[in-house]
């Protein structure tokens, strides 16, 4: 039984909430059928269809791994370094669970060096194929499956946060509703809640006393 692992993240860019990194292990023989069922990049699916596809992924996955990275961790170091570490943790777990049955690993890279990621995976002892590409979530079904899982977890997380903090919109810096919510919270409370990423430029502009400086470029 040949297996493939797909990895993707959701929530790298928002100023509010956690980032989620998901890994999905699927039998290679099921890839074509999952594509036929409609598994595709989560950004190309409506929320309703993401939920439908999420249940399909759960049904066909040999295993699903999900890791949450909270704002306070994101604020401490470069987010690409965090992502690489999360990728490796998922791969390490999959290798422990499936060993040599894991034939290929597919990773979506938002803004990272493919060669750096591949070398790090090789250092874990993986001897199969490693595909690490930008927009892999649009090209490879197993990565699309991971994107659906990560996005679903992120959306559920945001829904829970809104129950506690009110409607702050999408959580992205480009969302006027999110900007207004941050302004109002800071004006009212004099600080920002732990759900906000304080190292984001948005916070520097809207709540300067809460801003955390950090280096953004990976070495």
N, C-alpha and C positions, 0 to 999 in steps of 0.2 A: 504494500500500500504506500504509494508516493504521496507526500504531503507538501503543501506550500504555505508559507506564512506571509501575510500582508500586514503592513503597519502604516498608520496614519494618525494625524492629530486633529483636534478641533479646539478652537479657542486660543490660538496663539496671539492674535492681534487685539482682542478686546481689552478695555481698561478695567472692566468689572468681571469678576468671577474666575474660576479655575480653568486651567487647560487640561484636556483629557487626551491621553495617548492610548490607542487601541491596537491590539494585535489579534488577527483572526487566522486560525489554522484550518485549512480546507483540503479535502482530498483532491488531488489533481484531476481526477476523472470527473469531478462535479463542476469544474469551472465553466465549461461550455453551457451546461444546463442552467447554472445560476445566471449567466449572462442572458440566456433566453427568457428567464423569469423576470428580468428587469433590473438586476443589480447593476448600479452605476454610481458614479461620484455623487455623494450626498448633496452637494450643492446644486445638482441638476434635478433633484426630487423635491416635491412639495412635502410639507411636514407630515401630511397624512400618508403619502407614499413611502416616506422614510420609515414610518412606524411599521408599515406593511413589510417593507424590505428588511427591516431589523428583525422581525419575527422569522422571516425566511432564513436570514443569515444564522440566527440562533439554532434553527432546525438542522442546518447542514454543516455547521462548524464542528470540527473535532474538539476545539477549545477556543475560548475567547479570553483575552487578557485586557484589562483596562487599568490604567494608572492615572491618578488625579494629581495634578501639580497646583497647589494653592498659591494665591497671590503673594503671600509672604516669602515663599520659596522663589518665585519668579523675580521678586524684588532684590534678591540677594546676589544673583549672578547672571551672566549672559544666557539668554533664553535658548540660543542654539546649543550651548553646552548642556543645558538642562535636557533639551530634546534628545541629544545624542545619548545621554545617560539613560533616559527612559527607553529609547530604542533598544539599547543593549540589555537592559533589565528584562524586557519582554523576550528578546532573543535568547537570553540565558535561560529563562524559564521554559521556553519552548524546546530548547535543546535538552534540557533536563527531563522534560515530559516525553519527548518523541525521539530523541537521539538521531540516528542515521536515517530514520524514515523521513526526516525533514529534508527535502530535496532542494528547495529554492526559497529565497527570502526576497520579498519585494517591499521597498520602502519609498514613501512619498517624501521628497525633500523640499521644503518651502524655500529655504535660502541657505543651503549648506553645501560644502564640498563633497561630491559623490566619492571621490577617492579617499577622503578622510574617513567617511562613514564605512566604506568597504573594508579599509584596513583595520578599523576597530572591530568589525564583525569577524574578520579572519583571525584576529587575536583571541577571540573566544574559542577558536578551534573549529569553526564551521568550515566545511570543505566543499559545500555545494555552490550553486549559482547565487550571486548577489546582484540584484537589480535595484539601484538607488538613483531615482530620477525625479526631476521636477515634473509635476502634473502626472505622477504615476497613478494617482487616484482616478484619472480619466482614461488611462490606458490598460490597466490590469484589474480584472474583476476582483481578485483577492484583496487588492488595496482599496477598491471601491467598497468592499464589504467592511473593511476596517474603518473607512471614513464614515460609513453609516452608523456603525457602533459608537465611534467617538462623538459624532454629532448628536446622536440620541442621548448619550450621557450628559453632554454639555447642555442640551435643551432642558432636560429634566432638572439639572442642577440650577439653571437660571430660573426655572419655575418655582423651585423651593426658595431661592433667594428673594424672589418677588413677594412671596408670602410673608417674609420677615421684614423686608425693607421697602415694599411698595414697588410700583411700576417704574423702572429706570430705563425702559426701552430695551434695545438689543445688547447694550453693554459696550458697543463699539464707539470709538472716538468720533466717528463720522455721523453718529446719530444725535440730532439736536435734543431729543428727549433724554438721552444719557447725559449730555452736557448740562442740560438744565437741572437734572436731578443732582449731579455732583455739586453744581453751584449752590443749589438750595440747601443741600445737606451740610455743606461746609459753612455756609452763612449762618445756618441755624444752630449747628452743634459746635463749630469751631475746630472740628477735626473730621477725618473721613473714617468710615467703617472698614473692618478688615477684608471686606469683599473687593475693595478697590486696589488696583495695582499702583502703588505710589511712586514707582520708578518711571511711569509713563509721562511723556511730554505734556499730555493733557492735564495731569495733576500739577505739573510745574506752572502751567498757565492759569489754572483755576483755583488751586489751593497750594500756593508756594511753600507754606510752612510745613506741609505734609510730604513734600517731594523728597524722594530718595535718589541720590546720584549714583549711577553705576556705569561701568564700561559696557558698551553694547556690542562691540565687535569681538568675535572669537579669535583667539590667538592661534 
